[in-house]
Amino acid sequence: MEKSMIKTSIQKILLVSDLDGTLLNKNKKISEENERAIKEFMRMGGLFTIATGRMEDGVVPFLHQLGVNIPVVLYNGTKIYCPIKKEVLYEKKLTVKPETLEKIISIHGEDVAILLYQDSQIYTPDRNHLVLKHETLEGVKCKGLSERQVRDSFTKILVMAVTNERAKEVEKMIRQMDLACDMVYSEETYLEILAPEVSKGAALSVLKEMLEIEDYYTIAVGDQLNDVSLMKAADLGIAVGNAHGDLKKVADAVTVHHEEHAIAAIIKELDVLVKAEGIA
């Protein structure tokens, strides 16, 4: 880390990490090094949580593994979920007119997949190769549209494309539709369609107010463009070594590659910096 203006104790620090490409390794696992460091950080009184584009089912196993005991940010900021109470504390839904929804669904094909997130379930027109891969990577299961409730409000809509160029073509199409939304890339080929003013950063601000910890020093770690708002909302934004170039530009510091146990490296340096300040 390059920025070391940390003038507080571990007990007054909130550490927020993205999952994929940040906390998780290439096998979608939490390394022993990261797990050990996070548990020690929490044992010392620090607060740790997750801010991810994933839904509940794709996150809960990791929360149990780490023993996370404060709410987490899901769906790129659409929801704040409490793993202790097992309930949603905050949600901001995306409203889509029926005719606009039909246009979005019609884009689904061999080179594009459309996933509709509603009531902690995922619906898709067809479980094509992109959907099957997504199910395997995130440990989730998608249902057919025929099983969906007849309502037009969603947690989010995810567009998955075979290439970044194709994803940008779809983005251009959606921007021409009658849809009030915000869009962000969580991967080069993953375009997230969210309710207006929804982001990880906005949700982080809500979470701090909810926990009454506005005075905590917040450190956020991420790797993709959907983490830009998170960097800006935190006191210290750190990009992992494998992060998107544009995220590195807005981050306050850059740490090691996520395969090198980035969260453990940050916690180790954080401990050194706090001790160097002589703060107990």
N, C-alpha and C positions, 0 to 999 in steps of 0.2 A: 504494500500500500504506500502511496505517495503522500496522502493527506493524513496527518496524525494529530489533529486538534481535538483529541478526546480528553475532556476535562471532567470525567465522571467515573464512577465505579461500575463494575460489571453489573451490579444490582440495578443500575439505572440505564441499561442498554437493551434495546429491542433489535434483534437480528432477524431480518426477513429474507428468505431465500426462495428463488424460483426452483422448480423441480428439474424438468428435462433440460439437459445440456448444462446444468449448473450443479445441483446437489447430486443428481443421479449420474452414474457412469454410463458407458455405452451399452451395457447390458440391462439398463433401467433398474439398477440396484443402488442402494446406499452403501458405500464402502465401509469397512470396519473402522477406518481412520476417521471418516466423517461422522459416523454414528458415535464413536467414543468421544470425539471433541464436542459434539453438540450436547451430549448428555452431561459432560463435565461443565460446559458453559451454563446449562440450566441448573445443575447442582450448586454452582457458585452464586446463583440468584439471577442470572440473565434470562431474559424472555426470548424465546425462539418461536418463529412461526413460518408458514409457507404462503407464498403468493403464486398461484399457478393458473394456467388456462384449463386445467383438468377439472372433471366433475368429481362428486363425492366418491364414487366407487373406485376411481383411479388414484385416490389420494389416501383414503382411510388406512390401508395396510401400512403405509409409510408413517402415518401419524402414530399408529400403535407401536411400530418398531422403535420410534424415537421417544415416545411418551409425551408428545406435544400436548400441553394442557391449557392452551389459550386458543381462541378462534383463529381460523385460517381463511385466506382469500382464495376463492375458487372462480372458475369460468372467466378469468381475466378481469375480475373485479365486480362481476355481476352479483355474486353471492359472498356473504361472510357466514361461515359455518362453524358451529361449536362442536368439537369432537367429544367433549365431556357430556353435554346435554343431548348430543346427537340431533341437533335441530338447526334450522337456518335462522340466523339473527337479522339478516339484511338481504334484500334482493331488489334488483331494479330490472324489470322485464322489457324485452323488445316487442313492440307491437307492429304487426305486419298486416296490411290489408289483404283480403283473400286473393284479389287479382294479382297483386304484387308477389304473393307467396307462390302462386302458380307459375309465374315467370321465373322465379328463383329455382323452384323444383325442376322446371323444364331444362335447366342447364346441366343437370346430372347426366352423366354418360360414361364412356370408357376412359376419358381423360380427366374427368372431374367428378367428385363426389360431394353431395350436399347432405349435411347432417343437421337435423333439427333437434335442439335440446329443450325438453319440456318436462317439468315435474320429475327431475332426476332420472329421466329416461332419454334415450337417443333414438330418433326415427330417421329412416332414409328410404328413398324410392327403390333402391336396389343395392344389395350387399355386393358391390363390385370389388375388384382387386384392391382398390384404395381403401375401402371400408374394412375389408378383411385384415389388411395390414395394420390399420389403425386399431382394430379390436385387439389384435395380438400385442401390439406395443403398449397400449394403455390398460389392458386387462378389463375391457368393457364389452358390452354386447349391444348391438343395434337391432331395433325392431322395424317392421315394415310400416309404411304410412297408414295402412288400413287399421292398425292397432292404435293410432293416435286419437286423442280426444279432439273433438271438433271445436278448437279454440285457436285463436291466432295471436297469442302472446307466447313468447319463448324466452328461455334463459339466454340463449344465444343461437346463432346459426354458424356452422363451420363449413367453409369451402376448402376442399382438398384437391389439389391439381397435380398433374404429372410433372409440371415444370413451373418455375417462377414466372416465366413469360405467360403461360396459360392462366395462372392465378391472377396476374395483372389484367389480362383480358376480361376475366370474369369481374374483377373489381370495377373496371370501367363500365361494364354493362350494368352492374348494380347501382353505381352512382347516377345512372341515367333513369333509374326507376323512382317511383313515388315511395320513398322509404326514408324516414328519419332515423339515422343510425350513426354510429362511429365504427370505423373499421381499422383493424391492426393486424400485422403479420406476427404470428407466434412461431412460425418456421418459414423458410423460404417459399414453401408450397402450401402453407396453411394460412388462409385468410379468415379472420374472426369477424363476424358481424354482431355488434353489440348495441344495446340501447344507447341513446345519446348521453354523452358525458360519463360513460362508464369506462373505467380503467383500473389497473392495479393501484396506481398512485392515489386515485380518488378513494378507493376502498381502504387503503392504508390510513388515510386521514380519518375516515369514519371509524375504523377499528381503534385507533388511538383515543378518539373521543369516547368510544364505547367502553374502553377499559380504563378511562380517566388517567392516561399516561402521556398526556401531551408534552410533559417536560422530559420524557425519556429521550436519550440520544439514539436515533434510529439509523441502522445500517442496512442497506438493501443490496442484494447480490443477484445478478441475472446474466442472460446471454443473448436475448433476442429483442427485436424492436418493440414487442409488447411489454418490455421491462423499462422502456424510456421513462414513462410516467412514474414508475416506482423509484427510479434513480432521482428524479426531480423532487419527489415528495419526501425523500429521506434526507437526513443530515449528511450522510456519507453514502454515495452510490458507487458500488464496485462491480466492474465487469470481469467475468472470468476470461482467461487467456484465449479461449475459443469463441468468444463473443462476436457478434456481428460488428463490423467496422463502425457503423453509425452509432451503435450503443457505446462503444469505447470512447467515441468523441464527446458524449455527454456525461459519461461517468467521471467521478472524481479520481478514481484509481483503477488499475487493472491488476488482477492477481493471476495465479497460475491457471493452467488448463483444467477443465473439470475432471479429466482423467487423473489429475495429480492431487485429488482430494482438496479441491479449492476451499470448501467451507472450513475444513480442519486447518488449512494454512492461514485463513483469515482469523480464526479464533485464536490460533497460536500467536500471531502477531498482535492481535488485539490485547491479549493477556500481557504481552511484553510492553506494549505502549502504556497500558493502565498502570503497570508496576513502575514503569519509568517515571510516571507522573507522581508516584508515591501515594496513589489513591488506594485505600483498602477496599 
